[in-house]
Every structure is written in C-alpha cells, then in structure tokens.
Amino acid sequence: MRKWTILLFIFLCLVIWQAVSVYQDALWPKQSMEAKALERAKEKVAFAQIDRIYTYHGEEAYIVFVGKTKKGKKYVVWVPEKKGKIVIKRAESGITEAEAIAALKAERHPKKIISARLGMEKGVPLWELTYIDQYDRYSFYYVSFTDGTFLKRYSFQQ
C-alpha cells in the first residue's frame, strides 16, 4: 500500500509540473509581445513606473502602457503590435476608467461590467468596455479616450 501512495504522489507531481509548463508556454507569446512593446515605448517615454498594461485586439493589436515618469507625470502610450506610429498622451488629457464606466452606466444600465481596457481604432484612442446588458447579451461599448464621446457599441448572445 505504501508503494502505491508513493507512486501516486510522484504521478501527481509530474502532472502538476506538466500543467505549469503548458501554462507558461501558452503565456510566453503575450509576455514576449509586451516586452517588445515596452522597449519601443521606453524609446519615447522614460517610464519610472508602469501602473497598468492593456492588450487590445481590434482591427490592429495594441499594447497600452499607463505609467509615470521620474518627474511624476502620468502618460498613456499606445504601441502597435506591428510596426506603426506610437501614440503618446498625458493621462490628464483623457478620461479615466471610472469616467468611462460612469458614461456606460448612465447610457446603457449594464447588469454586470466585465472589463475596461484602453485601445485604438483607426487612429482614435478609446476605452473598450465589456459588459452584460439587460437582455443577458455580451456587449461592447466604445468611448473616446480624449473626451468620452460615444463611438460605437455592439452585442451578441452568450
């Protein structure tokens, strides 16, 4: 009986080890993409601290960094996954995540807010808000980062 317990323990360790290995391999492309994007962003803005990183997949993929410089100024940097223009804005020049969510709540009255992320579509910095609406549909709501104006929305059944 003791041999079976030891063999079971060894088997479970191997299964856990393989599961962790598969998980790390699955995350590697995203981590690699973020590292490359951060290098490109640091060429434009000398970040001392990164507060948030958003990954946006729209017509084009963007990695968005929100952080502070040594002088304490807060910047938002949109880095396209492929070659392209890096967009830099002061955080104060746009609306916050809380303001974007407040606009969504005022207009659409969501049942549940799933996420909020910064992104870029056709050269326009935006907030993408994902939520469940009153009809239990998975929905997306887009507002401009600059002034919070409504850009588009769409929904589909779960």
C-alpha positions, 0 to 999 in steps of 0.5 A: 500500500505504501508503494502505491501512495508513493507512486501516486504522489510522484504521478501527481507531481509530474502532472502538476509540473506538466500543467505549469509548463503548458501554462507558461508556454501558452503565456510566453507569446503575450509576455514576449509581445509586451516586452517588445512593446515596452522597449519601443515605448521606453524609446519615447517615454522614460517610464519610472513606473508602469501602473497598468498594461492593456492588450487590445485586439481590434482591427490592429493589436495594441499594447497600452502602457499607463505609467509615470515618469521620474518627474511624476507625470502620468502618460498613456502610450499606445504601441502597435503590435506591428510596426506603426506610429506610437501614440503618446498622451498625458493621462490628464488629457483623457478620461479615466476608467471610472469616467468611462464606466460612469458614461456606460452606466448612465447610457446603457444600465449594464447588469454586470461590467466585465472589463475596461481596457484602453485601445485604438481604432483607426487612429482614435484612442478609446476605452473598450468596455465589456459588459452584460446588458439587460437582455443577458447579451455580451456587449461592447461599448466604445468611448473616446479616450480624449473626451468620452464621446460615444463611438460605437457599441455592439452585442451578441448572445452568450 
